[in-house]
Structure formats: structure tokens, C-alpha cells
Amino acid sequence: MYDIGSRIKALRLKNGLTLEELGSRTELTKGFLSQLERNLTSPSLTTLEDIVEALGVSMARFFAEDDEEQIVFTKEDAFIDKQDGRTIYWIVPNAQKNKMEPLILELAPGESSKQIEPHEGEEFGYVLSGKISLQRGNDARKLTVRKGENFYVKGNEAYTLINNSSAPARVLWISTPPIF
């Protein structure tokens, strides 16, 4: 399925437009455009034509497959998901179609990741700041991983990352194949 929201956002940013500026060009609300970019709603064909025209491309060009594969990703490409004391930064859009999926996980003090269930694959994590504990399966022992250290886990058992410290922790987390 074609990701209309991401395509609109990419073109809007490429044109240096804010949601408000695109809204005034299309007579659509900033809130509607935000929901559209996050694929929380779908536009009518007429609305999509108005948006595409305001972004300076034709409908054919809008739906054309890019010949160039994106290699460099910026902060603006990331999708941020905040949930109960943890924030996930999906730093490579649509990474689930790739062989690996990188993200940055931020854990507030006392919080933990969701348990990663056994799967066919491997996980790598590098602690960018703070420290975390890695708890494997039902094992009561926790392995401490500090800033500048990393972990490498095979997918054959469940595990969870826990922030038992009083400071936030940030982890660059890469899984293969994508599981998040």
C-alpha cells in the first residue's frame, strides 16, 4: 500500500512549508493535515489533488516510485511514539520492509521496554546515555549495560530492557529482522 501521508510530509518539508502554510494554500486545517501525514485519516481524491498541486507536483509524479533510494535520514524523517514512560524514535521510516530496523528507545527512570518475545533474528543495542538492565526471559538476574556499552542478543529467548536508575536512559536498538 502506498504511504500517502509520508509522501505528503516529505514534499511539504522539501518545499520548506509548515503545516500552517500548506493549510492556508489548500484551505485545510493544520490538524487535518497533521492527521493525514501520520496516516490517521485519508483524503478524498479532490482534497489530495489540491494538496499535490499546492506542493508543486502532478498526481502522476506524486505516485511515481522514486528512482533514488533514500540513504540519509534526518530528525524530520523520524516518527516519535510516546507511551507510558518510554519514547520510541523510529529513525528510519518504513524500516519494516528492510532487513534490519534501527530505533532509539528512551526510558524514563523506573520504566521498561515491552518484553521482546523469542523470534528468528538478533538484536543489538548501544546505550547512548544513562544505564539499563537487560533481563532475559524469566531469569531474575539482570545484566547492567552503561553508557558507551552495548548488548547483542540472539532472538531465541525473551528479554526486556529496564531503567532502574534515577536518570533517563537512551538506547540505539537495532533488530534483524524488524520486529517492532
N, C-alpha and C positions, 0 to 999 in steps of 0.2 A: 504494500500500500504506500502511496506517495505521501510524504510528510509535508503537507501544505503549510502548517504553522512554522516549522523550522525554515522553510524556504522564504516565507514572508519576512521573518525576522532577519534572516541573512541579507536579503535585499534591502530591507529598511536600514540596517546597520551599514551596509556598503554605501548607501546613499547619504549616510550621516544624519538620518532623521530620528527624532524621538517618537514615541508612541503618540504624543500630543500633536506633533507636526503632521504625522501621517493621518491622524484622526481628522484634523482640520482640512486636509486635502481631499479626504474621502467622505466627510460628513458622518464619520463613525466615531463612537466613543472610545476613549483610551482604554476603558475597562473591557469592551468587546474585543478590541484589537489584542489586548494582552491575553485574554482567554483564547483567542484564535491562534496566537503564536505558541501557546502552550498546548494546543490541540484539545482544549476543553470544550470547544464549540466548533461548528462547521459553518462556513459562509454559503449563502446562496450563490448561484452562478453569476448573477448580476453584481452582487457585492464583491465577489472575487475579481471580476473584470475591472471594477472601479479601483480596487486596491492595486492590482497589477499595473493598471495604467498610471496610477499615482507613483508607482515605483519605477516607471520608465521602461518597462519591458512588455513584450507581447505575450499573449496567453501561450503561444507555441513555445516561446523562449522560456517562459515560466516553468513549463512542464518538461522541457528538454532535459535529458540527462547530461550532467556536466561531464565534459571530456576529461577535465582535470580532477584528480583525486585530491581532497584536502589533506595536507600534510602537517601544517602548523595550525594550532588551535589557540585561541586567546581566552581571556576570562569571560568575554562576552559570549563565547560558544558554550560555556558550561551551563548545565542545568542544576539548580540547587534544590534539594529536597530536605526540609527541616521536619524532624519527627522526634518527639519525646526525648529531649536531651542529646540528640545526635543530629548532625547535619551531614548530608552526603552531597559532594560536589561531583557530578558526572562530567568529567573534564574532557571527554571525547564523545561528542554527540553520536547517537546510534551505534555505539561500540558493540552492542549485542550481535551485530552482523559480522564482527571481526573475530579473530581467533583469541584475542585477549581483551579484557575490559579493565582499564585503569580508572580509579576514582580516588578522591580524598575524603576520608572519614574524620569528622570532628566529633569527639566525645566530651561532653561536659563531665565535671567531677562526679563520680559515683554512677555513671551511666555505662551501658554496654551496647555492643552491636547486636543485631539479631544473630541467632545461632546459625552458623553455616552448616548445612546438612551435608552428609557424605555425597560425593559426586565424582564423576570421571574428570579429573583435572588436577590442577595445582594452584596454590595461592602464594603470593609474595607480598610482604608488607614492609615498609620503611617508615620508622617513626620520625616525623618531621619536627614535632615538639611535644613536650611532656613525656609521659611514660604510660604504658599499658600492660596489662596482664593477659596472657593468652591461656585460656583454659580449654583443654582438649576433652571432648566427649563428656563423660560423667566423672572424669578424674578430678579429685579435689585439689590436686597440685596446680599451681598457676605459674607459668613462666613469665618473668618480667622482661619487658623489652623497652629500653630507654631511647631518648633522642639520639639519633645517629646510628642506632642498631636496627636490624631487620629480622624478619622471620620468613621461613619458607616451609609451607605445609602441603603435604600431599592430600588430595581430596578424599582419601579413603575413610576418614573419620570426621565427626562433627567437631566444631570448635567455636569459641566466642572470644571477642576482644572486650576487655573490661578496663575502665579507667577508675582505679581505686585511689588515685591521688587527689589532692585538693586543687589542682590546676587543670585546665583543658588539655586535651591531647589531640594531635593531628597525625594521621597515618595515610601515606600514599599506599594504596591497596590495589594490587593487580591480580586478576583471576583469569585462568585459562582452562576451559572455555568460559565465556561470560556466564555468570550465574546470578547477578544482582537484578 
